[in-house]
Amino acid sequence: MRHALGGTTLLLLLGCAGTARGQGVVDRIMAVRDGTVRLSYNVRTGICGDGETFIRDGTRGENHFYTFDTRRDRNWRDRRCEPGPARVAITKIGGAVTRVKVYVGGEWQNGGNAVTDLGDIAAPLAAKALIAVAGQGRRADDAILGAMIADSAVVWPDLLALAKQASTPKESRKSAVFWLSQIAGDAATAGLQELADDEGEDREIRDQAVFALSQLPDDQGVPILIRLARSNKDPQVRRKALFWLGQSEDPRALRLIEEILTKG
């Protein structure tokens, strides 16, 4: 016998199931003490890579690359670019995450007995797990890139929570703040503003939040930077906000600078 479920009930059940499966992926990664954990998942449309030296993000422009090979003779546009899957290798020593490598395209080589392969993971669950991994070690911040390229993943709530968590390694917090600026949704923008305003927050995190606000598309961050420059109690926050306003070439920024100079 089949029973119909109300829409709200069904969504709650699906959400709980997704959270449980996502936590299961995290638990499996965290259970490994020494060795490498591998996982694969689908990437967003426009993401591709050669499986070794670069990832290209076509959603941010034809020439936007994340490169892992710094040799200058590379012509990235002439190299093959496969549309997935993403492959992530997480290295752990003594239970701590010591390195995260993200690839798109290509295939895994035989890694021996020290490799735990989780196989193909649903992309949203992989993204959630990777953001959790990013909080687990000083060299784990590259996991955030892996989350950002995951297909159909809504990552900003977890990124914002990571950015606000004082116990998270600073590298990962700064990386989370940067990627929040790239997402630039209303809620993510509010979170950046909150970080910049928080007098009890780490200095580097506040500075990164001010910078991230300056990177919002379509000058979305200009009104917030103007407010910070006018009224924030911290002189360094005001100076940082003014600096990035000066780089914006926005007429509103110029008017503020003129006002400050005139009053001075």
VEXKOLDO-855421 format. One line per field, with one value per residue (C-alpha): y, x negated, z. Coordinates in pm, 1 decimal, padded with zeros to 6 digits. Layout:
BEGIN
y <- (Y, ...)
x <- (X, ...)
z <- (Z, ...)
***
This chain:
BEGIN
y <- (00000.0, 00343.9, 00656.4, 01014.1, 01246.5, 01617.4, 01846.3, 01983.4, 01636.3, 01503.3, 01790.8, 01740.8, 01370.0, 01431.7, 01700.8, 01474.4, 01188.8, 01416.0, 01545.4, 01193.1, 01072.3, 01382.0, 01320.7, 00961.3, 01076.2, 01300.6, 01015.2, 00784.7, 01044.7, 01119.3, 00747.3, 00717.9, 00787.4, 00752.4, 00738.9, 00894.0, 00915.9, 00950.8, 01054.2, 01155.0, 01353.2, 01555.0, 01917.4, 02221.3, 02297.2, 02503.2, 02337.9, 02121.1, 02014.0, 01800.1, 01573.8, 01681.2, 02042.7, 02277.6, 02332.3, 02582.5, 02762.2, 02867.6, 03020.1, 03298.2, 03365.1, 03170.4, 03230.2, 03165.4, 02882.4, 02721.4, 02591.0, 02338.6, 02354.3, 02686.9, 02634.2, 02937.0, 02743.6, 02600.9, 02716.3, 02612.5, 02688.1, 02439.2, 02149.4, 01897.2, 01995.3, 01719.9, 01809.9, 01597.4, 01416.4, 01600.5, 01383.6, 01475.7, 01316.8, 01389.1, 01298.0, 01226.0, 01170.5, 01084.6, 01159.4, 01516.2, 01639.8, 01744.9, 01797.3, 01817.2, 01785.3, 01860.6, 01749.2, 01754.0, 01484.8, 01204.6, 00882.3, 00760.0, 00566.4, 00265.0, 00403.8, 00081.4, -00023.3, 00328.7, 00446.5, 00443.9, 00501.7, 00619.5, 00600.5, 00827.1, 01054.5, 01270.7, 01617.4, 01812.8, 01557.4, 01573.2, 01954.3, 01943.0, 01686.5, 01887.4, 02204.7, 01999.4, 01869.5, 02227.3, 02290.0, 01995.6, 02113.0, 02404.9, 02272.7, 02166.9, 02492.0, 02358.4, 02140.4, 02453.8, 02472.3, 02115.0, 02215.9, 02520.7, 02322.5, 02053.3, 02025.3, 02144.0, 02221.6, 02513.1, 02581.0, 02931.6, 02835.0, 02589.5, 02833.5, 03110.2, 02881.4, 02784.0, 03148.8, 03237.0, 02942.5, 03074.7, 02726.7, 02673.0, 02713.8, 03071.1, 02965.2, 02790.5, 03080.7, 03328.2, 03099.0, 03066.2, 03444.9, 03478.5, 03223.3, 03383.5, 03700.2, 03502.0, 03359.4, 03705.2, 03610.3, 03839.0, 03607.9, 03555.4, 03932.2, 03986.7, 03734.8, 03918.2, 04244.1, 04079.8, 03952.1, 04297.0, 04460.4, 04208.7, 04384.8, 04056.4, 03887.9, 03805.7, 04098.2, 03903.4, 03765.3, 04116.2, 04247.0, 03956.1, 04027.8, 04394.0, 04281.7, 04025.8, 04297.8, 04494.1, 04193.1, 04156.5, 04180.9, 04489.8, 04701.8, 04538.9, 04592.8, 04968.0, 05083.9, 04852.1, 04974.0, 05334.5, 05262.5, 05093.2, 05385.5, 05637.0, 05478.8, 05166.6, 05212.6, 05040.9, 05282.0, 04998.3, 04876.7, 05233.6, 05262.4, 04926.7, 05018.5, 05352.2, 05182.6, 04937.1, 05209.2, 05401.1, 05101.8, 05070.1, 05379.3, 05407.7, 05768.3, 05712.8, 05625.3, 05939.4, 06153.8, 06001.4, 06061.6, 06420.9, 06466.8, 06333.6, 06553.3, 06860.4, 06811.4, 06744.1)
x <- (00000.0, -00139.8, -00089.8, -00119.4, -00350.2, -00287.1, -00538.2, -00684.4, -00718.4, -00888.8, -01136.1, -01222.0, -01279.6, -01496.6, -01693.7, -01757.0, -01861.4, -02100.8, -02255.4, -02299.6, -02466.8, -02688.8, -02794.3, -02864.5, -03117.4, -03286.5, -03295.8, -03460.3, -03726.1, -03789.2, -03813.1, -04136.5, -04437.9, -04727.3, -04712.2, -04516.5, -04140.1, -04008.2, -03666.6, -03514.7, -03204.0, -03047.2, -03146.5, -02945.0, -02891.4, -03183.6, -03443.1, -03707.9, -04069.2, -04351.5, -04352.4, -04699.9, -04814.4, -04513.4, -04142.0, -03964.5, -03654.5, -03465.2, -03189.8, -03433.1, -03586.9, -03765.8, -04110.2, -04034.4, -04260.2, -04360.1, -04707.9, -04926.3, -05218.6, -05402.1, -05620.3, -05578.8, -05592.3, -05246.1, -04977.1, -04670.2, -04419.8, -04587.8, -04572.5, -04291.5, -04023.4, -03789.7, -03453.1, -03499.9, -03484.9, -03643.2, -03896.4, -04010.2, -04295.6, -04308.0, -04634.0, -04622.1, -04900.8, -04825.9, -04459.2, -04524.5, -04464.4, -04803.2, -04724.4, -04429.1, -04476.6, -04191.5, -04188.5, -03931.6, -03949.0, -04200.5, -04210.3, -04355.9, -04678.9, -04725.7, -04795.1, -04865.9, -04743.6, -04762.2, -04466.6, -04101.6, -03884.2, -03530.4, -03438.5, -03181.4, -02996.4, -02690.4, -02835.2, -02639.3, -02741.2, -03103.0, -03096.8, -02961.4, -03224.1, -03507.6, -03412.9, -03420.4, -03765.0, -03885.4, -03844.9, -04061.3, -04417.4, -04645.6, -04696.1, -04339.3, -04207.9, -04232.4, -03934.1, -03720.0, -03808.6, -03686.2, -03356.2, -03316.4, -03332.6, -03085.8, -02772.8, -02441.5, -02597.2, -02477.0, -02789.4, -02759.4, -02589.4, -02868.3, -03134.8, -02995.1, -02988.7, -03350.9, -03457.1, -03299.9, -03443.3, -03736.7, -03885.8, -03922.4, -04277.4, -04327.5, -04418.9, -04084.8, -03890.5, -04053.0, -03986.6, -03621.6, -03586.8, -03737.1, -03500.9, -03202.6, -03286.4, -03276.8, -02932.9, -02801.8, -02448.8, -02258.3, -02306.2, -02676.5, -02726.1, -02558.5, -02798.3, -03101.4, -02970.2, -02924.1, -03283.7, -03420.2, -03218.5, -03307.1, -03549.4, -03636.9, -03732.2, -04089.4, -04258.5, -04348.6, -03996.5, -03847.0, -04091.6, -04006.1, -03634.1, -03686.9, -03883.3, -03614.4, -03348.5, -03553.2, -03544.7, -03167.0, -03035.2, -02856.2, -02998.9, -02760.0, -03009.4, -03056.1, -02771.6, -02898.1, -03256.7, -03134.3, -02957.1, -03268.6, -03486.7, -03249.3, -03160.0, -03355.3, -03525.5, -03845.7, -04084.9, -04243.5, -03907.2, -03827.6, -04164.5, -04120.7, -03769.7, -03892.3, -04179.4, -03953.4, -03699.8, -03980.7, -04046.8, -03683.2, -03658.1, -03299.6, -03166.1, -03021.8, -03367.1, -03514.8, -03245.9, -03324.4, -03697.8, -03630.7, -03403.6, -03668.9, -03940.4, -03717.9, -03628.7, -03991.8)
z <- (00000.0, -00094.5, 00114.1, -00010.9, 00179.5, 00216.6, 00044.6, 00367.8, 00521.6, 00209.7, 00199.3, 00565.3, 00512.3, 00207.0, 00389.2, 00687.4, 00460.3, 00270.1, 00591.8, 00725.6, 00405.4, 00399.4, 00759.3, 00661.0, 00401.5, 00659.0, 00911.4, 00657.1, 00581.4, 00946.2, 01030.1, 00829.8, 01049.9, 00805.1, 00425.7, 00141.1, 00099.3, -00254.1, -00379.0, -00711.6, -00808.3, -01090.1, -01152.7, -01253.8, -01622.5, -01749.0, -01524.6, -01690.3, -01642.1, -01773.7, -01469.1, -01370.7, -01398.6, -01415.7, -01370.0, -01594.7, -01469.3, -01780.6, -01567.7, -01468.8, -01809.0, -02079.7, -01930.6, -01563.6, -01449.5, -01123.3, -01201.2, -01024.4, -01268.8, -01254.3, -01561.1, -01784.7, -02112.2, -02055.0, -02297.6, -02102.3, -02378.6, -02614.3, -02371.7, -02338.3, -02091.4, -01969.8, -01813.9, -01504.5, -01288.7, -00997.7, -00815.1, -00465.8, -00273.5, 00100.3, 00276.7, 00648.9, 00899.4, 01259.4, 01201.7, 01078.8, 00725.0, 00584.8, 00215.8, -00021.5, -00398.2, -00637.6, -01001.8, -01280.1, -01547.9, -01577.6, -01381.2, -01054.5, -01058.1, -00833.0, -00486.5, -00298.3, 00043.2, 00188.8, -00023.0, 00086.3, -00220.5, -00142.4, -00512.1, -00677.0, -00433.9, -00502.8, -00570.2, -00302.6, -00037.7, -00153.6, -00126.7, 00228.3, 00328.1, 00172.6, 00359.7, 00678.3, 00578.3, 00522.8, 00894.0, 00992.8, 00923.8, 00836.7, 00482.2, 00416.2, 00264.0, -00094.5, -00006.4, -00047.7, -00418.1, -00446.1, -00288.1, -00510.9, -00836.0, -00722.5, -00934.7, -00785.0, -00447.2, -00231.6, -00029.4, 00116.0, 00448.0, 00532.3, 00408.2, 00625.0, 00928.5, 00856.9, 00821.5, 01157.8, 01349.3, 01553.8, 01604.4, 01228.5, 01089.2, 00968.4, 00613.4, 00572.2, 00724.5, 00486.6, 00192.4, 00297.9, 00313.8, -00035.2, -00187.4, -00015.0, -00205.4, -00528.4, -00449.6, -00359.5, -00264.8, -00028.3, 00269.5, 00195.1, 00162.1, 00499.0, 00648.8, 00509.1, 00652.0, 00990.8, 00989.1, 00897.7, 01177.5, 01449.7, 01686.4, 01853.8, 01528.4, 01422.4, 01244.5, 00929.5, 00898.2, 00925.8, 00665.0, 00434.3, 00476.8, 00377.7, 00071.9, -00014.8, -00003.2, -00257.9, -00492.5, -00508.1, -00864.7, -00995.5, -00711.1, -00463.6, -00183.6, -00236.8, -00005.8, 00269.6, 00227.0, 00240.8, 00568.6, 00708.9, 00599.5, 00758.6, 01088.2, 01183.6, 01520.0, 01408.2, 01228.0, 01032.4, 00904.1, 00796.1, 00617.6, 00444.7, 00333.6, 00194.8, 00015.0, -00165.6, -00239.2, -00405.3, -00630.0, -00731.9, -00956.8, -00837.1, -00831.4, -00483.8, -00354.4, -00507.8, -00345.4, -00005.1, -00044.9, -00151.3, 00151.4, 00391.3, 00240.2, 00245.4, 00610.5, 00697.0)
***
